[in-house]
Amino acid sequence: MVLDATDLQKAIALKADKGSQSAKNVEILKSRNLKNHILKKAKKNKPSTTWEKRFNKLVGKTRFKVERTFGGLNLWFSGGVSGVER
C-alpha cells in the first residue's frame, strides 16, 4: 500500500480490499491516526468471526460503489488501452 507517500487528513477512514490487510499497513494507519476500514480476511485454518463478516459487509457497501464505477470505466474504455475493439 502506498500510505507512506500520501498526505491524508487525520481520522479519515481508509478503505481497501483484503489484499491490503497486513500488520505493517495496520501499524502505518495507527501511526498516522487513520481509521482502518481495510476488509478483514480469514487466516489459514481460522474462519472469519461474525464481527469480521459484519464489518466486511458494511465496508463493502461503500467499496462496491467505487469498484462498480472503475469496472464501468474499464468496460467502456477498453481498460484504458487505445485502439482495442470489443
C-alpha positions in Angstrom: 0.0 0.0 0.0 1.2 3.5 -0.8 0.4 5.0 2.6 3.9 6.5 3.3 3.8 8.7 0.2 0.3 10.1 0.7 -0.8 13.1 2.7 -4.2 12.3 4.2 -6.2 14.2 6.8 -6.3 12.7 10.3 -9.2 10.5 11.3 -10.2 9.7 7.7 -11.5 6.2 7.0 -9.2 4.4 4.6 -11.0 1.6 2.7 -9.1 -1.1 0.8 -9.6 -4.7 -0.3 -8.5 -7.8 1.7 -5.1 -7.9 -0.1 -4.1 -4.8 1.7 -4.6 -6.3 5.2 -1.2 -6.7 6.8 0.4 -5.9 10.2 2.6 -3.3 8.5 -0.4 -1.4 7.0 -2.3 -1.6 10.2 0.7 0.0 12.1 1.0 2.7 9.4 -2.7 3.6 9.8 -2.4 3.8 13.6 0.7 6.0 13.5 -1.0 8.4 11.0 -4.3 8.4 13.0 -6.3 7.0 10.1 -9.3 4.8 10.6 -8.7 1.2 9.4 -11.5 0.2 7.1 -9.5 -2.4 5.3 -11.5 -5.5 4.7 -10.7 -8.4 7.1 -9.6 -11.7 5.7 -9.7 -15.1 7.3 -6.4 -16.7 8.3 -5.4 -20.2 7.4 -7.4 -22.8 9.4 -9.3 -19.9 11.2 -12.5 -18.8 9.7 -13.7 -15.1 9.9 -15.5 -14.2 13.0 -19.1 -12.9 13.0 -17.8 -9.4 13.7 -15.3 -9.6 10.7 -18.1 -10.7 8.4 -20.4 -7.9 9.5 -17.5 -5.4 9.2 -16.7 -6.6 5.6 -20.4 -6.3 4.7 -20.7 -2.7 5.9 -17.4 -1.5 4.4 -18.2 -3.5 1.2 -21.3 -1.5 0.6 -19.2 1.7 0.2 -16.4 0.0 -1.7 -19.0 -1.6 -4.1 -20.0 1.8 -5.5 -16.4 2.8 -6.2 -15.4 -0.6 -7.7 -18.5 -0.6 -9.9 -17.5 2.8 -11.3 -14.0 1.6 -12.1 -15.4 -1.6 -13.6 -17.7 0.5 -15.8 -14.8 2.7 -16.9 -12.8 -0.3 -17.7 -15.6 -1.8 -19.8 -16.5 1.5 -21.6 -12.9 2.5 -22.4 -11.4 -1.0 -23.1 -9.4 -0.9 -19.9 -7.6 2.3 -20.9 -6.0 0.7 -23.9 -6.5 2.7 -27.1 -7.3 1.1 -30.4 -8.8 -2.0 -28.9 -12.2 -3.1 -30.2 -14.6 -5.3 -28.3 
